[in-house]
């Protein structure tokens, strides 16, 4: 199975921004509902914050308990199911249960882009690329600025589908939300695979300007040898590591820059 890009920590910033608007609106509606008394609404706010804090401190079982308490009161609150999915995956690695939580989240909120993105990562880790691609595309259709899903689609189209021109489209979209050097590497490989040598050279120059000599040299070697796309499988510094559930934020309130990494099929670089 070809491998695609493991997201850099900085991409968590754009991911959190992409889900914050909708989730915070849902929270406002929930906690401002006249159905709930003031004391109960305050209690739910406290539980939600406690769940976020527990997750960020890797207290996953405790996070699940807090999310479950929220769902006992408001069983249709989609962000809590998404948080349950991430905490469950981190605590037990039970992907079937994680998928169940994520699908429940989108059943209550069909526009929760992050849940589709998470489902895409789960299915890719299972080597079910068609399903993964379907969920990533759905995530991007809901949130065209969702950098994480765009990057995944870029690598899938480059390394799995052999559609470099489609990969170029997604890498370019992702660069609008992230300046991760590995995106320039992926874009360079996509240019090379589509026989756009001048554009490939421009990516080599860009990588060198950024001080990324290793990736620049890999791309240059591909160009010089007219070789196939270099996935970098022999190096731990490769930008194409396999991804599980990536550095994602379970809620919009997690501190900016926090890595919410899930154990199991996740690897770091």
Buried (B, 14 or more C-beta within 10 A) or exposed (E): EBBBBBBBEEBBBBBBBBBBEBBBEBBEEBBEEEEBEEEEBEBBBEBBEBBBBBBBEBBBEBBBBBBEBBBEBBEEBBBBBBBBBBBBBBBBBEBEBBBBBBEBBBEBBEEBBBBBBBBBBBBBBEEEBEBBBBBBBBBBEBBEBBBBBBBBBBBBBBBBBEBBEBBBBBBBBBBEBBEBBBBBBBBBBBBBBBEBEEBBBBBBEBBBEBEBEBBBBBBBEBBEEEEEBBBBEEBEEBBBBBBBBBBBBBBBBBEEEBBBBBBBBBEEB
